Structure formats: structure tokens, C-alpha cells
Amino acid sequence: MATAALAWSAPSAGLIAGVAAHPDAQGRGLGSAACGRVLAETPRRHGCGALMVDAGNTAAIRLYRKPGMSHRPTLAAYVERPFMT
């Protein structure tokens, strides 16, 4: 009813992705439990765990805080034209 995966990892950070719960199962803590299980595995494999979330996705941020993660704002840039011509 819920899923989370360790994906796109680097040697020093396990990146968590695909955290989701079926709509009928939301609100039962299953997404948090799935995320927490994957997060618990990351120190052994990579030293730490991380994931990316949109700053406005307050429900996801609240879910990720339950297993002990904290939110650190980051910035991304979009470039319309290629760097090299």
C-alpha cells in the first residue's frame, strides 16, 4: 500500500525516491514507515540519506520529518539556451 526506494545514489549519499502511498491507505503512517525503512538502510550503504521535495509540498515535508529528516531549502536553475553554441 506504500512504497519508497533507494535510487540515484552516490557514494556519500543515498537518494530516496518514489515515496508514495495508495490513496486508500493515506493517513495511516504507511508512507512514513516505508520512507523510514529506506532511510534506516542508507547509513550502512552510503553514510547518509537525502531526497528532494518541492518547498510548497508541505504534506511531503511533514511526512519526511516523521522518520527524522529535516528540510534544507535548495535552489535549482533552468537555462533556456545551451551553454555551448
MDAnalysis code that builds the backbone (N, CA, C; Angstrom):
import MDAnalysis as mda
import numpy as np

u = mda.Universe.empty(255, n_residues=85, atom_resindex=np.repeat(np.arange(85), 3), trajectory=True)
u.add_TopologyAttr("name", ["N", "CA", "C"] * 85)
u.add_TopologyAttr("resid", np.arange(1, 86))
u.add_TopologyAttr("resname", ["MET", "ALA", "THR", "ALA", "ALA", "LEU", "ALA", "TRP", "SER", "ALA", "PRO", "SER", "ALA", "GLY", "LEU", "ILE", "ALA", "GLY", "VAL", "ALA", "ALA", "HIS", "PRO", "ASP", "ALA", "GLN", "GLY", "ARG", "GLY", "LEU", "GLY", "SER", "ALA", "ALA", "CYS", "GLY", "ARG", "VAL", "LEU", "ALA", "GLU", "THR", "PRO", "ARG", "ARG", "HIS", "GLY", "CYS", "GLY", "ALA", "LEU", "MET", "VAL", "ASP", "ALA", "GLY", "ASN", "THR", "ALA", "ALA", "ILE", "ARG", "LEU", "TYR", "ARG", "LYS", "PRO", "GLY", "MET", "SER", "HIS", "ARG", "PRO", "THR", "LEU", "ALA", "ALA", "TYR", "VAL", "GLU", "ARG", "PRO", "PHE", "MET", "THR"])
u.atoms.positions = np.array([
    [0.806, -1.195, 0.000],
    [0.000, 0.000, 0.000],
    [0.854, 1.266, 0.000],
    [2.187, 1.125, 0.299],
    [3.107, 2.263, 0.262],
    [4.451, 1.784, -0.265],
    [5.212, 2.725, -0.811],
    [6.499, 2.375, -1.394],
    [7.516, 3.484, -1.167],
    [8.777, 3.109, -1.182],
    [9.902, 4.040, -1.161],
    [11.086, 3.267, -1.715],
    [12.015, 3.958, -2.338],
    [13.159, 3.273, -2.949],
    [14.439, 4.063, -2.713],
    [15.540, 3.344, -2.707],
    [16.867, 3.937, -2.672],
    [17.320, 4.006, -4.117],
    [17.454, 5.210, -4.661],
    [17.715, 5.358, -6.091],
    [18.660, 6.515, -6.352],
    [19.321, 6.505, -7.476],
    [20.221, 7.584, -7.905],
    [21.262, 7.901, -6.846],
    [21.765, 6.893, -6.193],
    [22.671, 7.118, -5.072],
    [24.087, 7.441, -5.511],
    [24.771, 8.162, -4.648],
    [26.184, 8.488, -4.806],
    [26.926, 7.793, -3.670],
    [28.251, 7.686, -3.745],
    [28.971, 7.004, -2.675],
    [28.720, 7.589, -1.283],
    [28.494, 8.892, -1.181],
    [28.353, 9.519, 0.135],
    [26.913, 9.867, 0.512],
    [25.947, 9.571, -0.346],
    [24.550, 9.886, -0.025],
    [23.619, 8.944, -0.768],
    [22.730, 8.322, -0.022],
    [21.688, 7.508, -0.629],
    [20.484, 8.382, -0.903],
    [20.084, 8.502, -2.147],
    [18.962, 9.361, -2.503],
    [17.675, 8.542, -2.535],
    [16.726, 8.975, -1.752],
    [15.450, 8.287, -1.618],
    [14.480, 8.852, -2.649],
    [13.742, 7.963, -3.292],
    [12.792, 8.385, -4.332],
    [11.560, 7.493, -4.285],
    [10.531, 7.909, -4.977],
    [9.345, 7.086, -5.137],
    [8.552, 6.858, -3.864],
    [8.603, 7.798, -2.942],
    [7.814, 7.656, -1.711],
    [6.360, 7.957, -2.056],
    [5.504, 6.974, -1.847],
    [4.094, 7.155, -2.192],
    [3.248, 6.169, -1.403],
    [2.017, 6.545, -1.181],
    [1.039, 5.649, -0.558],
    [-0.216, 5.656, -1.419],
    [-0.827, 4.511, -1.546],
    [-2.088, 4.407, -2.280],
    [-3.097, 5.352, -1.619],
    [-3.915, 6.036, -2.416],
    [-4.875, 6.981, -1.825],
    [-5.748, 6.373, -0.727],
    [-6.119, 5.104, -0.860],
    [-6.952, 4.466, 0.167],
    [-6.195, 4.217, 1.464],
    [-4.844, 4.265, 1.404],
    [-4.027, 3.978, 2.590],
    [-3.411, 5.229, 3.198],
    [-3.629, 6.380, 2.596],
    [-3.018, 7.600, 3.102],
    [-3.572, 7.957, 4.471],
    [-2.699, 8.539, 5.288],
    [-3.094, 8.942, 6.628],
    [-2.908, 7.865, 7.680],
    [-2.379, 6.712, 7.287],
    [-2.175, 5.605, 8.234],
    [-0.719, 5.433, 8.656],
    [0.172, 6.289, 8.152],
    [1.585, 6.194, 8.517],
    [2.394, 5.236, 7.665],
    [1.789, 4.677, 6.615],
    [2.498, 3.706, 5.785],
    [3.588, 4.352, 4.943],
    [3.337, 5.536, 4.410],
    [4.364, 6.249, 3.645],
    [5.547, 6.606, 4.518],
    [5.275, 7.063, 5.707],
    [6.335, 7.389, 6.660],
    [7.127, 6.149, 7.035],
    [6.443, 5.028, 7.240],
    [7.124, 3.779, 7.584],
    [8.008, 3.298, 6.436],
    [7.515, 3.382, 5.203],
    [8.310, 2.970, 4.037],
    [9.535, 3.861, 3.892],
    [9.342, 5.159, 4.020],
    [10.454, 6.104, 3.927],
    [11.455, 5.852, 5.058],
    [10.966, 5.626, 6.256],
    [11.838, 5.365, 7.393],
    [12.649, 4.100, 7.226],
    [12.061, 3.081, 6.637],
    [12.776, 1.817, 6.416],
    [13.920, 2.017, 5.434],
    [13.676, 2.733, 4.356],
    [14.740, 3.006, 3.388],
    [15.780, 3.930, 4.009],
    [15.347, 4.944, 4.740],
    [16.266, 5.868, 5.396],
    [17.163, 5.131, 6.390],
    [16.635, 4.139, 7.079],
    [17.428, 3.376, 8.047],
    [18.544, 2.584, 7.360],
    [18.376, 2.232, 6.115],
    [19.366, 1.447, 5.369],
    [20.483, 2.316, 4.786],
    [20.221, 3.599, 4.592],
    [21.201, 4.448, 3.900],
    [22.532, 4.624, 4.622],
    [22.605, 4.730, 5.955],
    [23.932, 4.899, 6.584],
    [24.872, 3.724, 6.303],
    [24.347, 2.511, 6.331],
    [25.176, 1.342, 6.078],
    [25.724, 1.339, 4.654],
    [24.910, 1.760, 3.718],
    [25.309, 1.718, 2.308],
    [26.019, 2.979, 1.828],
    [25.599, 4.146, 2.344],
    [26.071, 5.404, 1.755],
    [26.517, 6.463, 2.763],
    [26.328, 6.268, 4.033],
    [26.716, 7.269, 5.022],
    [25.565, 8.144, 5.473],
    [24.693, 8.541, 4.555],
    [23.521, 9.339, 4.916],
    [22.464, 9.196, 3.829],
    [21.273, 9.663, 4.136],
    [20.185, 9.633, 3.171],
    [19.692, 11.032, 2.874],
    [19.144, 11.206, 1.684],
    [18.616, 12.511, 1.273],
    [17.510, 12.288, 0.249],
    [16.708, 13.298, 0.046],
    [15.733, 13.298, -1.037],
    [15.423, 14.727, -1.414],
    [14.761, 14.902, -2.527],
    [14.397, 16.238, -2.980],
    [12.876, 16.355, -2.947],
    [12.402, 17.524, -2.503],
    [10.970, 17.782, -2.428],
    [10.731, 19.258, -2.739],
    [9.634, 19.542, -3.412],
    [9.277, 20.936, -3.678],
    [8.960, 21.633, -2.361],
    [9.424, 22.868, -2.212],
    [9.238, 23.615, -0.969],
    [7.766, 23.789, -0.615],
    [6.902, 23.838, -1.596],
    [5.474, 24.014, -1.342],
    [4.730, 22.737, -1.008],
    [5.404, 21.602, -1.055],
    [4.756, 20.321, -0.779],
    [4.806, 20.040, 0.727],
    [3.989, 20.768, 1.464],
    [4.033, 20.684, 2.929],
    [3.648, 19.304, 3.450],
    [2.744, 18.606, 2.766],
    [2.362, 17.258, 3.213],
    [3.560, 16.316, 3.140],
    [4.334, 16.392, 2.052],
    [5.519, 15.538, 1.914],
    [6.579, 15.911, 2.940],
    [6.802, 17.194, 3.139],
    [7.797, 17.630, 4.123],
    [7.415, 17.131, 5.514],
    [6.141, 17.217, 5.849],
    [5.656, 16.714, 7.142],
    [5.896, 15.199, 7.242],
    [5.634, 14.463, 6.172],
    [5.854, 13.011, 6.163],
    [7.326, 12.690, 6.362],
    [8.224, 13.412, 5.680],
    [9.656, 13.123, 5.759],
    [10.246, 13.476, 7.122],
    [9.629, 14.391, 7.826],
    [10.128, 14.744, 9.166],
    [9.846, 13.642, 10.184],
    [8.800, 12.852, 9.978],
    [8.429, 11.812, 10.942],
    [9.551, 10.806, 11.174],
    [10.252, 10.305, 10.129],
    [11.363, 9.378, 10.401],
    [12.677, 10.084, 10.739],
    [12.651, 11.427, 10.902],
    [13.842, 12.124, 11.367],
    [14.566, 12.995, 10.358],
    [14.019, 13.159, 9.168],
    [14.676, 14.020, 8.182],
    [14.353, 15.484, 8.487],
    [15.195, 16.387, 7.996],
    [14.938, 17.816, 8.148],
    [14.969, 18.460, 6.771],
    [14.273, 19.569, 6.634],
    [14.170, 20.263, 5.351],
    [15.267, 21.305, 5.223],
    [16.024, 21.242, 4.154],
    [17.036, 22.249, 3.833],
    [16.696, 22.830, 2.468],
    [16.288, 24.087, 2.420],
    [15.953, 24.685, 1.125],
    [17.172, 24.704, 0.190],
    [16.943, 24.389, -1.056],
    [17.976, 24.457, -2.087],
    [17.390, 25.165, -3.297],
    [18.261, 25.604, -4.163],
    [17.824, 26.286, -5.374],
    [18.260, 25.488, -6.591],
    [17.461, 25.577, -7.625],
    [17.803, 24.958, -8.907],
    [17.644, 26.022, -9.976],
    [18.345, 25.859, -11.059],
    [18.273, 26.846, -12.141],
    [17.850, 26.165, -13.434],
    [17.197, 26.919, -14.274],
    [16.791, 26.451, -15.587],
    [17.406, 27.396, -16.618],
    [18.063, 26.834, -17.586],
    [18.684, 27.625, -18.635],
    [17.966, 27.305, -19.942],
    [17.435, 28.341, -20.596],
    [16.656, 28.117, -21.821],
    [17.506, 27.789, -23.030],
    [18.719, 28.281, -23.069],
    [19.576, 28.036, -24.227],
    [20.791, 27.226, -23.809],
    [21.362, 26.473, -24.710],
    [22.547, 25.678, -24.344],
    [23.734, 26.576, -24.008],
    [24.620, 26.074, -23.157],
    [25.815, 26.824, -22.792],
    [26.750, 26.979, -23.987],
    [26.805, 25.964, -24.808],
    [27.722, 25.992, -25.958],
    [26.900, 26.170, -27.229],
    [27.385, 26.994, -28.125],
    [26.665, 27.193, -29.381],
    [27.376, 26.551, -30.526],
])
